[in-house]
Amino acid sequence: THFLKPGTPMDDEAAARGTSTYLVERRIDMLPKALTEDLCSLRSGVERLAFSVLWEVAPDTCDVVSVDFTKSVIKSVAALTYGEAQARIDAPSDTSEL
C-alpha cells in the first residue's frame, strides 16, 4: 500500500500479526495507531483511496454477469459501532440509507 512498503520492519510485524485482534475492552492493532485510527480508517464523510471489486448481478437470477477490479475513491456515510450496525440490521422498520 501507499503507507506500508514491502520488506520493511513494519510490514514484517504486520505479517506476523496477520490481523487486528479485538478483545473485550481492548484491541491489538496490526498496524500503528496513526494508520489504523486515522490515515487508513474509514471515517464518516472523508474520502479514501481504495481498491474495489465491482460486480454486476443479474436481477432475476442473482448470477454474477461481470466483475471489475479497479482503483477507487470511497466515502463512508457513517461510522457505526458494532451495536449500532446490528440495531439497524435488526430493525425492519428502519428505511434509512445506512
N, C-alpha and C positions, 0 to 999 in steps of 0.2 A: 504494500500500500504506500501511499504518499508519506505516511508518518512512521512506518516500520520497515526498515530495509532488511533484506535477507542477509543472514550470516552475522548480524550484529549481536552483541550480548543481550539486548532487549528481545530480539527475535528468538534467540535460543531459550531464554527464560519463558517467553510466551508459549513456545512449542512444548516445553517441559510441563507447563501448567495445563495446556490444552484448552481451557475454558475458564470463565469466571465461575466461582463457586458461591452459591447463595445458601447461607445458613440462617437459623433463627437469630435475628438481631445483628447479623454480621455478613459481610461479603468479602471474598478474597478475589481480587481482580486479576485477570490475565495480563493486563497492561497497566501502566501507571495512571494515576487518577486524572492527570491533565488530559489524557486521551479518553479514558472511559467515561469521565463525567463532564467533559466539555467538547473538545475538538471532534471526537468520533461519536458523540452521544446524539441520539435523535431528540431534539428539543422542539417544543411547540413553536411553530411559525418560523423556524430557522432552516434555510436551505442547506442541504448537504450533498456532496458528490457521492455517487453510489454506482454500483454495477447491478443492473436489473435484468430479470428474466421476464419477458412479456409473452403470455400465452393467449392465443386466440382460441376460444372454445365454442364449439357448435351449440347453439341454444337448445336444440331439440334432443341431442344425444349426449351432450357434455364431452364429446370427443375433442381432443386437442387437434386443432386444424393447423396451427403453425406456432413456432417457437422462435423468439428473437432474443439474443443476449446483447446487451448494449450498456454503454456508459450513460449515466443519467444524473439528473438533479432532482432530489426529492425534498418535500417539505411536510413534516408531520403536522397534523391538525391539532393534536393534543398530546400531552404527556400524562398518562394514566398510571395509577398504581395497579398492581395485580387485582386487588379487591375492586377497584373502580371498573376495570375492564370486565371482570367477571359479572359484576352487577349489571352492566349494560347487556352482556350476552344473555343473562338470565331474565331480563325484563322484556317480555314480548310486546309490551305497550310502548317501549322506547323506540321512536322512529327517527331519532337524531341521526345525522350523517356519520357520527362516530360509530 
